[in-house]
Amino acid sequence: MFRDIVQLNAKGASSEKKSISPTLRSDIYTTIDQCKAWLAGTRGQAGDRVSYAPMLNTIKKHFPNTTIGLEALGQIEVEVGVIVGGITNMVLEMSKWEAFGGGMAMRTWVDALMNVYATIPQNSRKEMIARGIVRGINQKTDYSLMTKAFAARIQIISCLKSLYPKLYGTGSEESRQAEAMLSSKLI
C-alpha cells in the first residue's frame, strides 16, 4: 500500500514552464551549501528525519511533486537519494535555459558532493550516503531536463561520471555498475 511513496517527479512540474524561474540559480547554490552541511553532519545529519526539510522545501518550489513518505523517514539512503536527485534536477533545469551556466553549476554540485564525501568518517553511514548519492543520480534524476546543447551536455555527463570513482574507487565493480546505469539513462 505504501510502496513508492518516495517520489521525485520532475516531468510534470517542468513540462509546462515557459521560462527559467528567477530564483533557480540562487536556490541551487543555497541548496548545495545546505546539502554539504547536512551530509557532513554539521547541520543535522542524513537519517535524522528532519534536517533535510529546508532543502526539500526549496526543491519542491521548483518540482512540487517531490516527496519523502513517512516510512522512508530516517532511512539515510532514501533521504540522500531524494535530496541529491532534487538538486541534480534543479541543475539540469537550469542547463535547459542556460547551457553553460548549468554545466558550471553541475561541476560545483559534483565537486561539493566529492569534497563532503571525503570528509565523512569511514563507517556504515558513509556507505549508505554513497548508495544514496548514486540512487539520486541514477534513479531520481530526470535527464529529459538536460540541455540539448552538445558541449554543455558532454560537460554535465562528464561531471556526473567523475563522481562514481570518488565514491567507490577507480575501477571498482560498484563504480562500473553505477556508470553503466547512468549511461543507460542517457542513451
SVG drawing of the C-alpha trace seen along z (x, -y; Angstrom):
<svg xmlns="http://www.w3.org/2000/svg" viewBox="-2 -36 43 42">
<polyline fill="none" stroke="black" stroke-width="0.4" points="0.0,0.0 2.8,-2.5 5.2,-1.4 6.8,-4.1 5.8,-6.9 9.2,-8.4 8.7,-10.3 10.7,-12.7 8.7,-13.7 10.3,-16.5 8.5,-16.0 5.0,-17.1 6.3,-20.3 8.7,-21.4 7.0,-20.4 4.7,-23.5 7.4,-26.1 7.9,-28.7 10.9,-30.4 13.5,-29.9 12.5,-30.6 14.1,-33.9 15.3,-32.2 16.6,-28.9 20.3,-29.9 20.4,-31.2 18.2,-28.3 20.7,-25.8 23.7,-27.3 21.9,-27.8 20.7,-24.2 24.2,-22.9 25.6,-24.6 22.8,-23.3 23.4,-19.8 27.1,-19.9 26.4,-20.8 23.7,-18.2 25.8,-15.3 28.8,-16.3 26.6,-16.3 27.3,-20.0 23.6,-20.9 21.6,-17.9 22.5,-14.7 21.2,-12.4 18.8,-10.0 17.7,-12.2 14.2,-12.6 14.0,-16.4 17.1,-18.3 16.6,-17.9 13.3,-20.0 14.8,-23.3 16.4,-21.6 13.2,-19.6 11.2,-22.8 13.4,-24.5 13.3,-21.5 9.5,-21.4 9.4,-25.1 10.7,-24.0 9.4,-20.4 6.2,-20.3 5.7,-16.5 8.9,-15.8 8.1,-13.9 9.6,-11.6 7.0,-9.3 6.6,-8.5 8.1,-5.0 11.2,-6.4 12.0,-8.8 15.2,-8.0 16.5,-5.9 19.7,-7.6 19.9,-6.1 16.4,-7.2 16.7,-10.7 20.0,-11.3 18.7,-9.9 15.7,-12.3 17.8,-15.4 20.6,-14.6 18.1,-13.8 16.2,-17.0 19.3,-19.2 20.5,-17.5 17.1,-18.1 17.4,-21.8 20.8,-22.0 19.5,-20.2 16.6,-22.5 19.0,-25.4 21.0,-23.9 17.9,-23.8 17.8,-27.6 21.5,-28.5 23.5,-25.6 27.0,-26.6 25.6,-28.0 24.1,-24.6 27.4,-22.9 29.2,-25.1 26.6,-24.5 26.9,-20.8 30.7,-21.0 30.1,-22.9 27.5,-20.3 29.6,-17.3 32.7,-18.9 30.7,-19.6 29.5,-16.0 33.0,-14.7 34.6,-17.0 32.0,-16.4 32.0,-12.7 35.8,-12.6 35.4,-14.2 32.8,-11.7 34.4,-9.1 34.6,-5.6 31.6,-3.7 28.2,-2.2 26.7,-5.7 29.3,-6.7 28.3,-3.6 24.6,-4.5 25.4,-8.0 27.3,-6.7 24.4,-4.5 22.0,-7.4 24.1,-9.7 24.1,-7.0 20.4,-6.4 19.7,-10.1 21.7,-10.5 20.7,-7.2 17.1,-6.8 15.7,-10.1 17.0,-12.4 15.0,-13.3 17.5,-13.6 14.9,-15.0 15.5,-18.3 19.1,-18.5 20.2,-21.0 20.3,-19.9 23.5,-21.9 26.1,-19.4 29.2,-20.9 27.3,-21.6 25.6,-18.2 29.0,-16.5 30.3,-18.6 27.4,-17.7 27.6,-14.0 31.4,-14.0 30.9,-15.7 28.4,-13.1 30.5,-10.2 33.6,-11.5 31.7,-11.2 31.5,-7.4 35.2,-6.6 35.4,-9.0 32.6,-7.2 33.7,-3.6 37.2,-3.7 38.6,-3.8 37.9,-0.6 35.7,0.9 32.7,3.1 30.3,0.6 31.8,-2.3 31.5,-0.5 27.9,0.5 26.9,-3.0 28.5,-4.4 26.8,-1.8 23.4,-2.7 23.9,-6.4 25.0,-5.7 21.8,-3.6 19.7,-6.6 21.4,-8.9 21.1,-6.7"/>
</svg>
